Amino acid sequence: MNGQETIAGVIRKLLKRVFIMVVAVVGIVGFSLYLFTSYVALVNDAGVVRGGSQRIVKQVLAGADASKTTAKIEGLLSGMGSRMHIGSFPAKRDEVEKYWQGEVKPAIAEYQQSKNPAHLLEVSETYFDKTNAMVDAAQTMVDVMAVILYILLLAFIAAVYLVLKRVTNTFEERVVQPLSALEGSVNQLAQGHMSQKFSYPRQDEIGALYKLLNEMRQEILGYVKDIEKNLDTMAGGDLVSTTDMQYIGDYAPIQQNINHIRQTLCQEMQNMGEMASMVAVSAGEVSKVSQSLAEGAMSQNETVQDLQNKIGEAIKENAKVDTLVDNALSARMQTKNSIAATQEQMNNVVAAMQEISDASNEIRSILGTLDEITGQTALLSLNASIEAARAGEAGRGFAVVAENVRKLAEQSADSTQNIQQLISRALSAIDRGTQVVNAAADSLASTGQNTEVVDEAFRKLKEQSAAQQVKMEAVNSLSTDILGVVTDNSAVSEECAASSTELSNFSDSLKESVNKFRTN
């Protein structure tokens, strides 16, 4: 196989050789199988002849009709003559047939006449040995054919192995190895290595693939170099010049996109130039606004700081008011406690005076009873005096006693009256004292109520002071937040001023960069 032969030609040649070999082997094997099956059948027929001859002898000895068996045996013997022409079998068959015609059949006829089986049995044994020799000769040829078939099978397997090995080697040499090399070349191309030329020694189908691959590589390399040239031109600031290379097929959109990119960049550069001018103007305006914002932030900072100072003073004064209210509440609480104690003592005095009044009334009741007893005693003494007067001299002593009793009753009455007068004056004094104490208690209760009103006013004042304190602190927090915002505004104004400066510098740099590009 030379380098000009194609893979398809090589494969066709190999397939032709394989076909010829397969046809030859199939023919030989088929013919051998035919002979083998024929010889096997011949062996079977030889066995039938051997067994049939023994059966004929038995039938003759038994006096039975052996004509059918004899005809069958003779037919088989005559038919075997044309079925095997190699080996010792033809001679053995002829010898068997000759012995059958010359010895066995005459021995059978002789037995039928003489009825002496000795000669027939002797001839039968000899004939049996000859048929055994014929069967062995046929079996030997069958064994030889079997060996030949095995040898042919092994030869066929070896031939198939050699052919497959040849096909495999050819396929490996002409297809697998070139395709592996082609895969490596395609991988290099996929990785961007387009400068290396791909080579293949044969001019077959894979050689055609290599040729197409080289043409594709060369074409892609040309496109890549043209794209590189366009990009270098645009990177150098020239957005107008174009190349003369024409892109074809699916590469045409790439050229269109490059031209579109060039036009877009050209337009964007013009827009950026205009934008740079606008940015410069805007930067100046931002700088002015930032300055005004910084001045306003400083003024707001001073105002908010004054507000914080005032709020701080108000918080301090409010704290003083809160302290005074706490002190006043503490003093009022002490007074309230004193009034409560005094009012309790007054109540105790009123209760004690009420008890004295109740006791005096009880004493007055007792004195009334005593006055009644005194009156009865005086009445009894009067009756005793009357009775003593009636008694005369005998009643003189009783009269003296009655007089003494009368005097005692009068004294008791005087004492009772004095006690009642004293009790009346005491009760009057108690009533006046009770009225004074009640008035004092009412005054103390009114004072306590007034103290509650004052305490409530102080509590409300404290609550209002606390609420005012919270609000002042909230205002102070808000003022701190406002101060932070003002400070942030000041910082923002400074950042805006710095940004406006940077923006102005950027616009100048942008103008300078844009001017480097040629757009017309």
Protein Blocks (a to p, Z undefined) as FASTA:
>chain_A
ZZkbcfklmmmmmmmmmmmmmmmmmmmmmmmmmmmmmmmmmmmmmmmmmmmmmmmmmmmm
nopafklmmmmmmmmmmmmmmmocghjllmmmmmmmmmmmmmmmmmmmmmmmnopaklmm
mmmmmmmmmmmmmmmmmmmmmmmmmmmmmmmmmmmmmmmmmmmmmmmmmmmmmmmmmmmm
mmmmmmmmmnopakbccddfbfcfklmmmmmmmmmmmmmmmmmmmmmmmmmmmmnopakb
ccfbdcehjllmmmmmmmmmmmmmmmmmmmmmmmmmmmmmmmmmmmmmmmmmmmmmmmmm
mmmmmmmmmmmmmmmmmmmmmmmmmmmmmmmmmmmmmmmmmmmmmmmmmmmmmmmmmmmm
mmmmmmmmmmmmmmmmmmmmmmmmmmmmmnommlmmmmmmmmmmmmmmmmmmmmmmmmmm
mmmmmmmmmmmmmmmmmmmmmmmmmmmmmmmmmmmmmmmmmmmmmmmmmmmmmmmmmmmm
mmmmmmmmmmmmmmmmmmmmmmmmmmmmmmmmmmmpccZZ
